[in-house]
Amino acid sequence: MAVFAADLREQGVAEDEIGHQAGLFMRAVQMELELVFAAEEALA
């Protein structure tokens, strides 16, 4: 995430947008974890 944010800063992206993108990324990670957990529970 730090590298991603640094790359966006190099491109001149505003801090608010970097925060927004980070939030979207974290939500996507959370959704993926929930899917994996649900799949494991279904197999148990």
Secondary structure, 3 states (H helix, E strand, C coil): CHHHHHHHHHCCCCHHHHHHHHHHHHHHHHHHHHHHHHHHHHHC
